[in-house]
Amino acid sequence: MSTTNPPLSSATTLVKDYNLQRQPLEYRAMKSIFLTGMTWAMAILASVPLFSVIYMLVIKGGTRINWETLTALPPAGFEMGGGFGNAIIGTLVMVVIASAISVPFGTLAAVYLGVFDPNSRTATLSRFLAKTLTGFPSILAGVFVYSILVIKFGYSALAGGISLAVLMLPTVVLAAEEAMRQVPQRMKDAAYGMGCTRSQVIWKVVLPTGMPGILTGVMLAVAGAAGESAPLLFTALFSNYYISEVMEPTASLSILIYNFSAMPFDNQIELAWTASLVLVLIVLIFNILARLLGRAKV
């Protein structure tokens, strides 16, 4: 049975009659332009409070940023000058303690949830609890550590770090689990086919491949913990001196801002603005690092 093809001239005419170019007044084009414009407008509107706060911090706190302010001790009531170097060091020390606790335990929990037994009842319950803890009021973390640690041993940087670790843990767990789930199954199957054990697959394949996502979660958790103040009121309290050991009350930027902003002295209020600017810059640096580390995708 023979088939007859349409003449070439008629096919060419059909292609010419059908215009494939985008028409600016077409419904879909107008809809795309409208939705794109609304997206940009909402993004700009949402960024107005952020940039207004940053502008205010730079104007009111930028004039006091110098080496003396970043290294000196907090001044007394009617004293001029001073700084908050002890608060910067105390904040970093407690964040390091919190990271040393939450990152290893969070990564181990994520290995179980994402690799070992992701569909078990224990994994489902643990995942639910981790998601619930992401909305956990931060002050309750301070009350929890106060009841089990501060009452017996007193206020300390260690207690403050543990309270921050409670807040960091769910973020690290969920981010690390998601990063491990993104590792292609064929990579793990290839490692098993070469004779690797499960622990070797996790150590040599899953963790290195998912490391960018894990580090992103860690950086975001650190950025959130660095700005916390409520749990530190119940655990680390405050100190006017540099930290000498982890079992003593310790200064932090967030508590210093809280204390100085309520004082009737212009010098302390100016230092509170400057400390707020420094704290925002620290959080911004951690967020930028999280974005850079999260660029490499599996």
C-alpha positions as a Markdown table, in Angstrom:
| # | Residue | x | y | z |
|---|---|---|---|---|
| 1 | Met | 0.0 | 0.0 | 0.0 |
| 2 | Ser | 1.5 | 3.3 | -1.0 |
| 3 | Thr | 1.3 | 6.4 | 1.0 |
| 4 | Thr | 1.3 | 9.9 | -0.5 |
| 5 | Asn | 3.2 | 12.7 | 1.3 |
| 6 | Pro | 1.7 | 16.2 | 1.3 |
| 7 | Pro | 3.3 | 18.5 | -1.2 |
| 8 | Leu | 6.4 | 20.4 | 0.1 |
| 9 | Ser | 4.9 | 23.7 | -0.8 |
| 10 | Ser | 1.8 | 23.2 | 1.3 |
| 11 | Ala | 3.9 | 22.2 | 4.4 |
| 12 | Thr | 6.0 | 25.3 | 3.9 |
| 13 | Thr | 2.9 | 27.4 | 3.7 |
| 14 | Leu | 1.6 | 25.9 | 7.0 |
| 15 | Val | 4.9 | 26.8 | 8.8 |
| 16 | Lys | 4.8 | 30.3 | 7.5 |
| 17 | Asp | 1.2 | 30.8 | 8.5 |
| 18 | Tyr | 1.9 | 29.7 | 12.1 |
| 19 | Asn | 3.8 | 32.5 | 13.9 |
| 20 | Leu | 6.2 | 31.1 | 16.5 |
| 21 | Gln | 7.4 | 34.5 | 17.8 |
| 22 | Arg | 6.2 | 35.7 | 21.1 |
| 23 | Gln | 3.4 | 38.3 | 20.9 |
| 24 | Pro | 3.6 | 41.0 | 23.6 |
| 25 | Leu | -0.2 | 41.3 | 23.9 |
| 26 | Glu | -0.9 | 37.6 | 24.0 |
| 27 | Tyr | -2.7 | 36.4 | 27.1 |
| 28 | Arg | 0.1 | 34.1 | 28.3 |
| 29 | Ala | 2.7 | 36.8 | 27.8 |
| 30 | Met | 0.7 | 39.4 | 29.7 |
| 31 | Lys | 0.1 | 36.9 | 32.5 |
| 32 | Ser | 3.9 | 36.1 | 32.7 |
| 33 | Ile | 4.8 | 39.8 | 32.7 |
| 34 | Phe | 2.2 | 40.5 | 35.4 |
| 35 | Leu | 3.3 | 37.7 | 37.7 |
| 36 | Thr | 7.0 | 38.5 | 37.2 |
| 37 | Gly | 6.3 | 42.1 | 38.2 |
| 38 | Met | 4.3 | 41.1 | 41.2 |
| 39 | Thr | 7.1 | 38.8 | 42.3 |
| 40 | Trp | 9.7 | 41.6 | 42.0 |
| 41 | Ala | 7.3 | 44.0 | 43.8 |
| 42 | Met | 6.8 | 41.6 | 46.7 |
| 43 | Ala | 10.5 | 40.9 | 47.0 |
| 44 | Ile | 11.3 | 44.6 | 47.1 |
| 45 | Leu | 8.5 | 45.2 | 49.7 |
| 46 | Ala | 9.8 | 42.4 | 51.8 |
| 47 | Ser | 13.4 | 43.7 | 51.7 |
| 48 | Val | 12.4 | 47.2 | 52.8 |
| 49 | Pro | 12.3 | 46.4 | 56.6 |
| 50 | Leu | 15.7 | 44.5 | 56.3 |
| 51 | Phe | 17.5 | 47.4 | 54.5 |
| 52 | Ser | 15.9 | 50.0 | 56.8 |
| 53 | Val | 17.2 | 48.1 | 59.9 |
| 54 | Ile | 20.6 | 47.8 | 58.4 |
| 55 | Tyr | 20.6 | 51.5 | 57.4 |
| 56 | Met | 19.6 | 52.5 | 61.0 |
| 57 | Leu | 22.3 | 50.2 | 62.5 |
| 58 | Val | 25.0 | 51.6 | 60.2 |
| 59 | Ile | 24.0 | 55.2 | 60.9 |
| 60 | Lys | 23.7 | 54.9 | 64.7 |
| 61 | Gly | 26.2 | 52.2 | 65.4 |
| 62 | Gly | 28.8 | 52.5 | 62.7 |
| 63 | Thr | 30.5 | 55.6 | 64.2 |
| 64 | Arg | 31.6 | 53.6 | 67.2 |
| 65 | Ile | 33.2 | 50.7 | 65.4 |
| 66 | Asn | 36.9 | 50.8 | 66.2 |
| 67 | Trp | 39.6 | 48.5 | 67.7 |
| 68 | Glu | 38.9 | 49.9 | 71.2 |
| 69 | Thr | 35.2 | 49.2 | 71.1 |
| 70 | Leu | 35.8 | 45.7 | 69.8 |
| 71 | Thr | 38.3 | 44.8 | 72.5 |
| 72 | Ala | 37.6 | 46.9 | 75.6 |
| 73 | Leu | 35.4 | 45.9 | 78.5 |
| 74 | Pro | 31.9 | 47.3 | 79.1 |
| 75 | Pro | 31.9 | 50.6 | 80.8 |
| 76 | Ala | 30.2 | 51.5 | 84.1 |
| 77 | Gly | 27.2 | 53.7 | 84.5 |
| 78 | Phe | 28.7 | 57.2 | 84.1 |
| 79 | Glu | 31.9 | 56.0 | 82.4 |
| 80 | Met | 32.7 | 57.1 | 78.9 |
| 81 | Gly | 34.3 | 54.9 | 76.2 |
| 82 | Gly | 34.5 | 51.2 | 76.7 |
| 83 | Gly | 33.5 | 48.4 | 74.4 |
| 84 | Phe | 32.2 | 44.8 | 74.3 |
| 85 | Gly | 35.2 | 42.6 | 73.4 |
| 86 | Asn | 34.3 | 40.2 | 76.2 |
| 87 | Ala | 30.8 | 39.8 | 74.7 |
| 88 | Ile | 32.2 | 38.9 | 71.3 |
| 89 | Ile | 34.5 | 36.3 | 72.7 |
| 90 | Gly | 31.7 | 34.9 | 75.0 |
| 91 | Thr | 29.3 | 34.6 | 72.0 |
| 92 | Leu | 31.9 | 32.8 | 69.9 |
| 93 | Val | 32.8 | 30.4 | 72.8 |
| 94 | Met | 29.2 | 29.4 | 73.4 |
| 95 | Val | 28.5 | 29.0 | 69.7 |
| 96 | Val | 31.6 | 26.7 | 69.4 |
| 97 | Ile | 30.4 | 24.7 | 72.4 |
| 98 | Ala | 26.9 | 24.4 | 70.9 |
| 99 | Ser | 28.4 | 23.3 | 67.5 |
| 100 | Ala | 30.7 | 20.8 | 69.1 |
| 101 | Ile | 27.6 | 19.2 | 70.7 |
| 102 | Ser | 24.9 | 19.5 | 68.0 |
| 103 | Val | 26.9 | 18.9 | 64.8 |
| 104 | Pro | 28.2 | 15.4 | 65.7 |
| 105 | Phe | 24.9 | 14.2 | 67.3 |
| 106 | Gly | 22.9 | 15.8 | 64.5 |
| 107 | Thr | 24.9 | 14.2 | 61.8 |
| 108 | Leu | 24.7 | 10.8 | 63.4 |
| 109 | Ala | 21.0 | 11.1 | 63.8 |
| 110 | Ala | 20.7 | 12.2 | 60.1 |
| 111 | Val | 22.7 | 9.1 | 59.1 |
| 112 | Tyr | 20.2 | 6.9 | 60.8 |
| 113 | Leu | 17.2 | 8.8 | 59.5 |
| 114 | Gly | 18.5 | 9.1 | 55.9 |
| 115 | Val | 20.5 | 5.9 | 55.4 |
| 116 | Phe | 20.2 | 3.2 | 58.0 |
| 117 | Asp | 16.5 | 2.9 | 58.5 |
| 118 | Pro | 14.6 | 5.8 | 57.0 |
| 119 | Asn | 11.1 | 4.1 | 57.0 |
| 120 | Ser | 11.1 | 2.7 | 60.6 |
| 121 | Arg | 8.7 | 3.9 | 63.3 |
| 122 | Thr | 11.7 | 5.2 | 65.3 |
| 123 | Ala | 12.8 | 7.3 | 62.3 |
| 124 | Thr | 9.3 | 8.6 | 61.6 |
| 125 | Leu | 8.9 | 9.6 | 65.3 |
| 126 | Ser | 12.4 | 11.2 | 65.4 |
| 127 | Arg | 11.8 | 13.1 | 62.2 |
| 128 | Phe | 8.5 | 14.4 | 63.7 |
| 129 | Leu | 10.1 | 15.5 | 66.9 |
| 130 | Ala | 12.9 | 17.2 | 65.0 |
| 131 | Lys | 10.4 | 19.2 | 62.9 |
| 132 | Thr | 8.5 | 20.0 | 66.1 |
| 133 | Leu | 11.6 | 21.3 | 67.8 |
| 134 | Thr | 12.3 | 23.8 | 65.0 |
| 135 | Gly | 9.3 | 25.8 | 66.3 |
| 136 | Phe | 10.4 | 25.2 | 69.9 |
| 137 | Pro | 10.4 | 28.6 | 71.9 |
| 138 | Ser | 14.0 | 29.4 | 72.6 |
| 139 | Ile | 13.3 | 30.5 | 76.2 |
| 140 | Leu | 12.1 | 27.0 | 77.0 |
| 141 | Ala | 15.5 | 25.6 | 76.0 |
| 142 | Gly | 17.0 | 28.0 | 78.6 |
| 143 | Val | 14.5 | 26.9 | 81.2 |
| 144 | Phe | 15.3 | 23.2 | 80.4 |
| 145 | Val | 19.0 | 23.6 | 80.8 |
| 146 | Tyr | 18.5 | 25.8 | 83.9 |
| 147 | Ser | 16.5 | 23.0 | 85.6 |
| 148 | Ile | 19.1 | 20.3 | 84.9 |
| 149 | Leu | 22.4 | 22.1 | 85.0 |
| 150 | Val | 22.3 | 25.7 | 86.3 |
| 151 | Ile | 20.5 | 24.9 | 89.6 |
| 152 | Lys | 23.3 | 22.5 | 90.5 |
| 153 | Phe | 26.4 | 24.1 | 88.9 |
| 154 | Gly | 25.5 | 27.7 | 88.5 |
| 155 | Tyr | 25.5 | 30.0 | 85.5 |
| 156 | Ser | 28.2 | 29.2 | 82.9 |
| 157 | Ala | 29.3 | 29.3 | 79.3 |
| 158 | Leu | 28.9 | 25.6 | 79.2 |
| 159 | Ala | 25.2 | 25.9 | 80.2 |
| 160 | Gly | 24.7 | 28.6 | 77.6 |
| 161 | Gly | 26.3 | 26.4 | 74.9 |
| 162 | Ile | 24.1 | 23.4 | 75.8 |
| 163 | Ser | 21.0 | 25.6 | 75.5 |
| 164 | Leu | 22.1 | 26.8 | 72.1 |
| 165 | Ala | 22.9 | 23.2 | 71.1 |
| 166 | Val | 19.2 | 22.3 | 71.9 |
| 167 | Leu | 18.1 | 24.9 | 69.4 |
| 168 | Met | 20.7 | 24.0 | 66.7 |
| 169 | Leu | 20.1 | 20.3 | 66.8 |
| 170 | Pro | 16.8 | 20.0 | 64.8 |
| 171 | Thr | 18.1 | 22.3 | 62.1 |
| 172 | Val | 21.3 | 20.2 | 61.7 |
| 173 | Val | 19.4 | 16.9 | 61.7 |
| 174 | Leu | 16.9 | 17.9 | 59.1 |
| 175 | Ala | 19.4 | 19.6 | 56.8 |
| 176 | Ala | 21.9 | 16.7 | 57.0 |
| 177 | Glu | 19.2 | 14.1 | 56.4 |
| 178 | Glu | 17.9 | 15.9 | 53.3 |
| 179 | Ala | 21.5 | 16.3 | 52.0 |
| 180 | Met | 22.1 | 12.5 | 52.4 |
| 181 | Arg | 18.8 | 11.7 | 50.7 |
| 182 | Gln | 19.9 | 13.7 | 47.7 |
| 183 | Val | 22.9 | 11.4 | 47.2 |
| 184 | Pro | 22.1 | 9.3 | 44.0 |
| 185 | Gln | 21.2 | 5.7 | 44.8 |
| 186 | Arg | 23.4 | 4.5 | 41.9 |
| 187 | Met | 26.5 | 5.8 | 43.6 |
| 188 | Lys | 25.7 | 3.8 | 46.7 |
| 189 | Asp | 24.8 | 0.7 | 44.7 |
| 190 | Ala | 28.2 | 1.0 | 42.8 |
| 191 | Ala | 30.0 | 1.2 | 46.2 |
| 192 | Tyr | 28.1 | -1.9 | 47.4 |
| 193 | Gly | 28.9 | -3.7 | 44.2 |
| 194 | Met | 32.6 | -3.1 | 44.8 |
| 195 | Gly | 32.4 | -4.9 | 48.1 |
| 196 | Cys | 32.1 | -1.9 | 50.5 |
| 197 | Thr | 30.3 | -2.3 | 53.8 |
| 198 | Arg | 27.5 | 0.0 | 54.8 |
| 199 | Ser | 29.7 | 2.0 | 57.1 |
| 200 | Gln | 32.3 | 2.4 | 54.3 |
| 201 | Val | 29.5 | 3.6 | 51.9 |
| 202 | Ile | 28.4 | 6.2 | 54.5 |
| 203 | Trp | 31.9 | 7.3 | 55.3 |
| 204 | Lys | 33.3 | 7.3 | 51.7 |
| 205 | Val | 30.3 | 8.1 | 49.6 |
| 206 | Val | 27.3 | 9.5 | 51.4 |
| 207 | Leu | 29.0 | 12.0 | 53.8 |
| 208 | Pro | 31.5 | 13.5 | 51.2 |
| 209 | Thr | 28.8 | 13.8 | 48.6 |
| 210 | Gly | 26.2 | 15.4 | 50.9 |
| 211 | Met | 28.8 | 17.6 | 52.7 |
| 212 | Pro | 27.8 | 20.9 | 51.0 |
| 213 | Gly | 24.2 | 20.4 | 52.2 |
| 214 | Ile | 25.3 | 19.4 | 55.7 |
| 215 | Leu | 27.6 | 22.4 | 56.0 |
| 216 | Thr | 24.8 | 24.7 | 54.8 |
| 217 | Gly | 22.5 | 23.4 | 57.6 |
| 218 | Val | 25.3 | 23.8 | 60.1 |
| 219 | Met | 26.0 | 27.4 | 59.1 |
| 220 | Leu | 22.3 | 28.3 | 59.2 |
| 221 | Ala | 22.0 | 26.8 | 62.7 |
| 222 | Val | 25.1 | 28.7 | 63.9 |
| 223 | Ala | 23.7 | 31.9 | 62.5 |
| 224 | Gly | 20.5 | 31.4 | 64.4 |
| 225 | Ala | 22.2 | 30.5 | 67.6 |
| 226 | Ala | 24.5 | 33.5 | 67.5 |
| 227 | Gly | 21.6 | 35.9 | 67.8 |
| 228 | Glu | 19.7 | 34.1 | 70.6 |
| 229 | Ser | 19.2 | 35.9 | 73.9 |
| 230 | Ala | 16.3 | 34.3 | 75.8 |
| 231 | Pro | 18.1 | 31.0 | 76.6 |
| 232 | Leu | 21.2 | 32.8 | 77.7 |
| 233 | Leu | 19.3 | 34.8 | 80.3 |
| 234 | Phe | 18.7 | 31.5 | 82.1 |
| 235 | Thr | 22.0 | 29.8 | 81.5 |
| 236 | Ala | 25.0 | 32.1 | 80.9 |
| 237 | Leu | 23.7 | 35.3 | 82.4 |
| 238 | Phe | 26.3 | 38.1 | 81.9 |
| 239 | Ser | 29.8 | 39.2 | 83.0 |
| 240 | Asn | 31.7 | 42.4 | 82.7 |
| 241 | Tyr | 35.0 | 40.6 | 82.2 |
| 242 | Tyr | 36.6 | 38.3 | 79.7 |
| 243 | Ile | 35.8 | 34.6 | 80.0 |
| 244 | Ser | 38.5 | 32.6 | 81.9 |
| 245 | Glu | 36.8 | 29.2 | 82.1 |
| 246 | Val | 33.6 | 27.7 | 80.8 |
| 247 | Met | 32.1 | 27.1 | 84.2 |
| 248 | Glu | 31.5 | 30.8 | 85.0 |
| 249 | Pro | 29.0 | 33.4 | 83.9 |
| 250 | Thr | 29.8 | 34.7 | 80.4 |
| 251 | Ala | 28.9 | 37.8 | 78.4 |
| 252 | Ser | 27.2 | 37.6 | 75.0 |
| 253 | Leu | 26.3 | 40.2 | 72.4 |
| 254 | Ser | 22.6 | 39.6 | 72.6 |
| 255 | Ile | 22.4 | 40.0 | 76.4 |
| 256 | Leu | 24.7 | 43.1 | 76.3 |
| 257 | Ile | 22.3 | 44.7 | 73.8 |
| 258 | Tyr | 19.4 | 43.8 | 76.0 |
| 259 | Asn | 21.1 | 45.3 | 79.1 |
| 260 | Phe | 22.5 | 48.5 | 77.5 |
| 261 | Ser | 19.5 | 49.4 | 75.5 |
| 262 | Ala | 17.5 | 49.9 | 78.8 |
| 263 | Met | 20.1 | 52.1 | 80.4 |
| 264 | Pro | 19.6 | 55.9 | 80.7 |
| 265 | Phe | 23.2 | 56.6 | 79.6 |
| 266 | Asp | 24.0 | 57.8 | 76.0 |
| 267 | Asn | 27.3 | 55.9 | 76.0 |
| 268 | Gln | 25.7 | 52.5 | 76.7 |
| 269 | Ile | 22.9 | 53.1 | 74.2 |
| 270 | Glu | 25.5 | 53.9 | 71.5 |
| 271 | Leu | 27.4 | 50.7 | 72.4 |
| 272 | Ala | 24.1 | 48.8 | 72.2 |
| 273 | Trp | 23.6 | 50.1 | 68.6 |
| 274 | Thr | 27.2 | 49.2 | 67.7 |
| 275 | Ala | 26.9 | 45.7 | 69.2 |
| 276 | Ser | 23.7 | 45.2 | 67.2 |
| 277 | Leu | 25.5 | 46.1 | 64.0 |
| 278 | Val | 28.4 | 43.7 | 64.9 |
| 279 | Leu | 25.9 | 40.9 | 65.7 |
| 280 | Val | 24.0 | 41.5 | 62.4 |
| 281 | Leu | 27.4 | 41.3 | 60.5 |
| 282 | Ile | 28.3 | 38.0 | 62.2 |
| 283 | Val | 24.9 | 36.5 | 61.3 |
| 284 | Leu | 25.2 | 37.9 | 57.7 |
| 285 | Ile | 28.7 | 36.3 | 57.4 |
| 286 | Phe | 27.3 | 32.9 | 58.4 |
| 287 | Asn | 24.4 | 33.2 | 56.0 |
| 288 | Ile | 26.7 | 34.1 | 53.1 |
| 289 | Leu | 28.9 | 31.1 | 54.0 |
| 290 | Ala | 25.8 | 28.9 | 54.0 |
| 291 | Arg | 24.9 | 30.1 | 50.5 |
| 292 | Leu | 28.4 | 29.6 | 49.2 |
| 293 | Leu | 28.7 | 26.1 | 50.7 |
| 294 | Gly | 25.3 | 25.1 | 49.4 |
| 295 | Arg | 26.1 | 25.9 | 45.8 |
| 296 | Ala | 27.7 | 22.6 | 45.1 |
| 297 | Lys | 24.8 | 20.2 | 44.4 |
| 298 | Val | 25.0 | 16.4 | 44.4 |
